[in-house]
Amino acid sequence: MAKSTNTPKKAEPDFLIGNNGTMVALTPMTAKARKACGDGTVAFEDWQLMGGSIMVDHRMADDLLEHLRDDGFIIAEE
């Protein structure tokens, strides 16, 4: 009889975080995260966009990440 290999599936992160020194890249990975970026839940200026990421000053990133986690978003580091 074959053993069951049901392992819990890891939740997909909503945002990936890349620490680039003075700037932190916040990349939306799920539809939920992209919607939050589009509807103003995650507010940013056009000049903060670099590719598919929102660039945030490292001094403000911790507070932003805390608020995202409080809102139920899953955050993972690259």
QUIRAUR-V446088 format. One record per residue. RES is the residue in three letters. SS is DSSP state (a for helix, b for strand, c for the rest). PHI is phi in whole degrees, -180 to 180 (none if undefined). BURIAL is # if it has 9 or more other ideal C-beta (glycine too) atoms within 8 Angstrom, else .. Layout:
res=[RES RES]
ss=[SS SS]
phi=[PHI PHI]
burial=[BURIAL BURIAL]
//
This chain:
res=[MET ALA LYS SER THR ASN THR PRO LYS LYS ALA GLU PRO ASP PHE LEU ILE GLY ASN ASN GLY THR MET VAL ALA LEU THR PRO MET THR ALA LYS ALA ARG LYS ALA CYS GLY ASP GLY THR VAL ALA PHE GLU ASP TRP GLN LEU MET GLY GLY SER ILE MET VAL ASP HIS ARG MET ALA ASP ASP LEU LEU GLU HIS LEU ARG ASP ASP GLY PHE ILE ILE ALA GLU GLU]
ss=[c c c c c c c c c c c c c c b b b b b c c c b b b b b b c c a a a a a a a a c c c c c c c a a a b b c c b b b b b a a a a a a a a a a a a a c c c c b b b c]
phi=[none -75 -78 -76 -113 -76 -103 -60 -78 -70 -68 -73 -69 -77 -132 -103 -113 -119 -89 -111 89 -80 -121 -117 -93 -111 -112 -71 -112 -116 -60 -61 -69 -64 -64 -61 -73 -83 -98 94 -59 -106 -88 -156 -96 -56 -69 -82 -79 -140 65 -98 -114 -103 -91 -129 -58 -59 -72 -107 -65 -60 -65 -62 -64 -62 -66 -62 -63 -62 -84 95 -81 -96 -114 -135 -88 -68]
burial=[. . . . . . . . . . . . # # # # # # . . . . # # # # # # # # . . # # # # # . . . . # . # . . . # # . . . # # # # . # . . # . . # # . . # # . . . # . # . . .]
//
